[in-house]
Structures are given as C-alpha cells and as structure tokens.
C-alpha cells in the first residue's frame, strides 16, 4: 500500500509537470500572440497613417490640377473676350465704312442718273426725229423740183 501513494504521488507530479509545461507553452504562445497583435496593430496604424497621407497628397494634387485647369480656363476666357471685343470693333468700323460706302454709292447713283438725263436731253435737242427727217426730205424735194423748174425754164 505504500507503493500506491507513491505511484499516485508520482502520477500527480507527472501531471503537475504536464500542466506546468502546458501552462508555459500556453504562456509563451500568448506572449508571441500578443507581440504579433501589437505588431499588427502598429502596422495597421502605420497603414492608416499612410492612407491618410496618400489621401491628403492626392487631394493636394487634385487641387493643384484643378487650379491649373481653372487658370488655363480663365486665360482662354480672357483671350476669347479680347477676340470678341476685336470682332465687335471690326464690325463697328465695318458698319461705319458700309454706311459711308452706301452714301457714296447713292451719291454716285444720283450723279449718274443726272448725267443720263442730261445726255437724254442733249440727244433729244441735237438729234433729229423721223418727223424732222421727213420735213427736211420734203423741203429737199420741193427745192429739187423748183431747181428743176428753174433750170427747165431757163
């Protein structure tokens, strides 16, 4: 019977060693797991920080690009405004010139019509009509007959 408690004691001692070694292994695993979790948490915070930096940098780049495009657009609008102003000035000067040309054309037309009317009057005054030619021909015939009578009587 003496041996039974010794065996029991030995079994308990082995069981305690087994429990202690499981406890040590569990403790070691928990320490390794805690260190790994700390590393993962640090990496996660680093990634989150990098994400925030990348987002901030991307926002800055987008803002810069938008500003460049806005400045180019403002420049193009300003240039378009200047070109429209030049076109408006040219249209105004063209309208003025067109008015002057219209007036000059009207004056030339009146002068031409006056000259044509004067020519018509001159032609009417200086050119004989058919009736005038007929009268001249009749007078010529009468004179020719008279000359023939005078020559025949002589």
Secondary structure as GFF3:
##gff-version 3
##sequence-region A 1 154
A	DSSP	alpha_helix	2	126	.	.	.	ID=ss1
A	DSSP	alpha_helix	130	153	.	.	.	ID=ss2
###
